[in-house]
Amino acid sequence: MKSAVTISLVPEAKGGPFVFWDDLEAGCGQASQLGFDAVEIFPTSAESLHVKEVRNLLARHHLQLAAVGTGAGWVKHKLRLTDPDPAVRQRARAFASGLIAAAGELGAPAIIGSMQGRCETEPHRPRVLEWLGEALEELSGQSAQFNQVLLYEPLNRYETDVFTRQGEAAAFLGHLRSKNVRLLCDLFHMNLEERSIADALRDAGPLVGHIHWADSNRQAMGFGHTEVAPIVAALRTIGYSGYLSAEVLPLPNGIAAAQQSVASFRHWTSPS
C-alpha cells in the first residue's frame, strides 16, 4: 500500500477535510518532504489543472498523483449528476469529463463524490439512480480510454442519501454495464455508516479502488478512536495495494495532520 495526502485548490471548500490548501507547489513540497508517495488534488476545474505544469511539479518532488477530485463541481459550481434539470446534469457530466481527461493524462483516476447529489425524497430515488447509473457508465467509459478506473464514493447520511454503505453501492455498481467503476472507501464515512468497516471492505473485495485514511473524528488517523488493526488486516486479505490517502481536517494544523497521517501509515503498513 502507498501513502497520499490531499491538497485542495477550491476556496469555497474552506473548512473541509483537506490537509494542504491553495498552493499546489507548496503542498507538493511539504508532501515530499514528509515522505508521502503521492498527492490527491482537488482543483476548481479542468481548466485550472495545467497538465504539463502538474506533471513537472510531481516529477520535481518525486511524487505520484493518487487521484483527482471533482468536488468543486458541487461546492463551487452547484452541479450534480442527478439534478432534476437535464441541462444541469449535462453540465455536470461535462465538468466531470474534463477532470477525468486531465487526471487520465496524468495517470490517475477521478473521484465522483459530492457531485452524485441527493434523492431528497423516496419517490425520486428510482429516477436518481437511473441518472447516476447513466453518468457513471458514460464517465467510466472515458476513464477506460486512459486505462484508469472511475472512483465512486459513498458518503455519510448527512452528505447524501443516495448510497451511504459500501455493500449497497457495490450491488448498484454490479448492475451497471460498465465494469470500470471502483469504490472509494472513506473510513470516516464508514465509521458513521458501517456495522463493521473491516467486514464491509472484505465484502467489497476487488471493488475497493481507493481508501481515504481518516479517523473517526475526520482528523488524522490516530487522533480519534478507529480500530485500525482489523481494517488493515481486511485490506491485506483482499490484496489491496492502492493508496491510503489522508483526506482529513488540518488539525491542529496542516503540517501536524500530515505528520500524524504519514506516521500512522508507516506504523500500520510496515512489515511486522
Secondary structure by P-SEA (a helix, b strand, c coil): cbbbbbbbcccccccccccccccaaaaaaaaaaacccbbbbbccccccccaaaaaaaaaaaccccccccccccccccccccccccaaaaaaaaaaaaaaaaaaaaacccccccccccccccccaaaaaaaaaaaaaaaaaaaaaaacbbbbbbbbccccccccccaaaaaaaaaacccccbbbbccaaaaaaccccaaaaaaaaccccccccccccccccccccccccaaaaaaaaaacccccccccccccccaaaaaaaaaaaaaaacccc
